[in-house]
Amino acid sequence: MFKRIASALAVAMLASTAAAADFPVKPVQMVVPYSPGGLTDNLARRYADKLADAWKQPVVVENKPGAGSSIGAAAVARSAPDGYTVLLGSVGMVTNQMLLKKLPYDPNQLVPLALVALAPNVLYIHPSIPANNVKEFVEYAKKNPGRVSFASSGVGSSPHLAAELFASKTGIDAIQVPYKGTGPAIADFLGGQVNAYFDTMQSMKYAKDGSIRALGVTTEKRIADAPELPTIEESGVASGVISSSWFGFFAPAATPADVQKQIVDTLRSIAQDQGMKVVVSEMGLIPDFQDQAQFKQFIQNETTKWGEVIRSQNISIQ
């Protein structure tokens, strides 16, 4: 009896090792839980090309937007746990379980693989606001309670949460205006329909031509791509205004450990390639590879931070 069990376990282990050694032997699907054309989608397509080169198999990007990224995440959570379906997720992977009344999947059905990039949030304001730095903007907002508006790409999005964190730390009373995506949010912001917006470095081009003003970045230290831009911490108006969007890969939790490791190792090789670092930087992102253990700890920290903000600001997705 015990010999048969041991033999069966040995066969299973050998099969798993063989599967990992052969992986992949067919096309891999990469799910993006957002609409085409955004940062997550663009980054996914860069990684898909590199993964296809490394694996000698097609890597097909499929967009499954909706419900703050939970629809795409649910599709991956329910997929076969064989490594052939992965997800490139962002902050919604942490916040949706706190924002949605009912999540369409169990978060434990997904396992973090690796984080590959960060996107610091920059505080931008429209030139119609009489402020040239973060301190002056906070003073203006306090003198005009309930009149300063922040655009975001949706409830629970990184820009929305960054604005809520900023408001809670500085004590300002601001209006949150969620849009259905980054494009409409930026369009109305540039048109002056809203006063402020936390976006990534992708909007620095508008600041350079004078369409908007960049006041500060939500990092602990100034960033290399814009060393002239002070951190919000430097302004002295509040501490703890640290936030970034981030991009990391996930897979079904039951995916064999050897296959998970192979995917992580390939992602590491791509992320640490100098050419890929340049590509990611040109997208306004910061290349920042974190392996499975580091990424899991990162998610725990994000869960704690955004949980406090969501509760204190009473945020929810209706």
N, C-alpha and C positions, 0 to 999 in steps of 0.2 A: 504493500500500500504506500508506505513512505517513499520507497524507491520510485514508484510510478509518479508520485507528486514531484519528487526531486527532478525526475527526468523531464516532466512536463514543464517545470520552471526553467530548467536549463534550455529546453527547446525554445520557450518564449523569449528568454534573454538573448539567445542566438538570433532569433527572428528580429528582435528589436534592434540589435547591433547591425544586422544585415540591412534592415530598413534605413537606418541612419547612414550607413556607408553608401547606400545607393541613392539616397535622397539628393535632389528630386529626380524622379524618372518621368514626370509629366508636368504640364503647366501649373503654375502657382497663381492663386488669386489673391490680390491685395485689395482689401476693402477700405475705402475712404468714406467715413461717415458724414461727409459734407459735400456740398455741391461742387461741380467742376470749376476750376479757375481760381480758387482760393489758395492760400499758402499751404494748407495741408495737402491739397490735391497736387499742387506743383511739386512739392517735396516728394510726395509719393511716386510721382512719375520719374523723377530723377533716380530714386532708389530702385524703382522697378527695372529701369534700364540697366543699372549696375548689377543688380541681382541676376538678371537674365544673362548678362555676360559671364558672371561668375559660375552660374549653375548650368549654363548651356541649355536652358529651358525657358520658354516664354513666362513672363510674370505680368499678368493682366490686371490693370487697375479698374476697379468697379466702384462707382459712386453710389452710396446708399444714404442720402441725407434724410434728416428729419428728427424731431423730438430731441434736439440738443445733442445729436450724435448717437442716441441710444438705439435707433433703428438699425444702423450699420453694426453697432457693437453686438446687438442681439443676434444678427445674422451670423456673425463669426462665432459667437458663443454656442450657437446651435449646430455649427458645421462639424464635419467629421474631424476628430482630433488627430490628424495625421501630418500636420505641418503644411498642407497644401492650401490652407486658407489662413491668412494673417490680416491683422488690422493695424492701420496707422492712426492712432488716436491722439487726442489732446486733452486739455483740462476737463472737458466734459466727462471723461472716463472717471474722474474723481467726484465731480460735483453733481452729476445727474441723479445719483442715488439719494442726494440730499434735497434736490430741487423738484424732482418728479414725484407725484403722489404714488405712482406705481411704475416701477422699472420693468421693462419687458424681458428682462433676463436677470439671472443671479450673477452679481459681480464675481463670485467665486468660480464661475464657469470660464473666466478668462485669466490668463497668467501673463504678467509683464515679461517682456523679453529684453528690450534695450531701449534706452532713450538716446536720440540721435541729434537733437537740436533744441535750442531755446530761442525764444523771441521776446526780448525785453519790451515792456510797454513804455511808450513815450507819451507824456502829457502834451497834447497839442491844443491850442485855443484859436478861435477865429479872431482876426485882427480888429473886429468891432469891439472886442473886450479890451478895456484900457488897462492892460497889464503886460509887463515885459519880463516878469519872472514869477516863480511859483508863489513867493510871499505876497506879491502884489495881487495875484489872482485870488488867493485865499482871502485876502482883505476885502477885495471887491465882492466875492461871493458872500461873505459875512455881512456886508453892508446891503446886500440885495438877496435876502433869504428866499428860497423857492423860485428864484428867477433865472438862475444859471442852469443850463441844460447840458447833459452829456449824451452823446450818441453812442450806440453800441450795435454790434452785429446780431444781437438777440439776447433774450433773457438767459442769464447763466453763461454767456460767452466770456472769453477772457477780458475784452474791453469793458463789459458790464461789471464784472467782478472787480476789476482794477479800479473803476470809478467808485464803486461801493466801498472798497477798502480805503480809498483816498478820502471819501466823504466821512467815513466813520473815524478815521484817524485825525482829520483836521477839524472836524466838528461843523462842517458846512451843511447847509440844507439845499440839496440840488435835485433837479428833475432828471430822471433816467428815461431816455427815449430809445427803446429797442427797435431795430430794423430787421428785415428778413435778409440778412447777409451784409457783408462788408461793403459791396458796391453801393447800395442805396444809402448806407450810413455815411460814407465818405462824400457822396454827391450832395447830400443835404448839409453836411458840415461845411464843405467848401462854399456852398451857396449861402451860408449864414443862418440857415433855419435852426441850427443848434450851435451852442457856444463852444463846446469842448469835446474832445475825443481822445481816449487812450488807444493808440494803435501801435503797431510795430514800426521798425525803421523803414518799412515800405512807404510811409507817408512823408519821409524826410524830403523827398523831391518837391513836395508842395511847400514845405517850409523854406526850402532854398530859393524858390521863385517868389516868395512873399505872400503866397495865397493863405497860409496859416502860420502860426508861431509855434515853435517847439520850445517848451519851457524846462522840461526835466525828464530824466529817465528813472525807471523804478528798479534800479539795481543798487547793490551795496557800493560798487565802485563805478567810476565812469567807464564807458565802453570804448574800445579801441577804434571803432568805426566812426565815432563822433566824440572825440575827446573834449571838444569845446562845450558839450552839453552836460550841465551839472546834474547830479543825482537829486532826487526830491529830498533825500535825507540832508543834503547840504543846505537846503533852504532854511532849515530850522523850524519849519511850521509843524512838523510831526515826525515821529520815528516809526519804523515798521512798515512804511509804504514800499514794500518789496514784492514785486509780482512779475511773472513772466508767463507767456504762453509757452507750451512745450510740445514736443512731438516724439512719440515713442511707439514701439511695435508691441502688439499683443497677439496671443494665440489661444486656442481652446486649452483649458487647463489640463485636460487629459492627454495632451500631445506627449509622446514619449520623450523622456528627458534627453536622450541622445540626439533626437531630432531638434529639440529646443536649442541644445548647445550648438549644433551645427548652424542653425539659423543665426544665433547670436554671434558666433565666430565670423560668419560671413558679413554680418552687419558691422562688426567691429573693423574688419579689414576695409570695408567701403568707407566708413565714417572717418577713419584715420588716414585715408588717402589724401594727399595734399590737393590734388585736383578737385576732389569732392568738397573739401573744406572751402575752396575758393567759390565753387558753385553755390554752396549753402550761404556763404557770407554775402554773395551778390544778391541773394534773395532777401537780405535784411535780417538774416538769422545768425545765431551764434552756434557754430559746431560744438557739440558737447556730448561725447559718447559716455554713457553709463551702462555698465553691464547689468546682468539680471539682479544681483544682490543690491547694487547701488540704486537701481531703478525702483525696486520694491521699497527701499527706505525712503526714496524721494517721494513716492506716491503716499506713503504714510504721513510724511511731513505736509504735503499738499492737502491731504484730507483734514488734518488738524487745523491748518490755517484757514482754508476756505469754509470749513464747517463753522468756525467762529464768526466769520463775516456773514455767512448766510443766515445764521441764527440771529445775530445782533441787528441785521438790517431787514430781517423778515422777508427774505427773497424766496419766491417759488415760481415754478412754471405752471400756469393754469391749464 
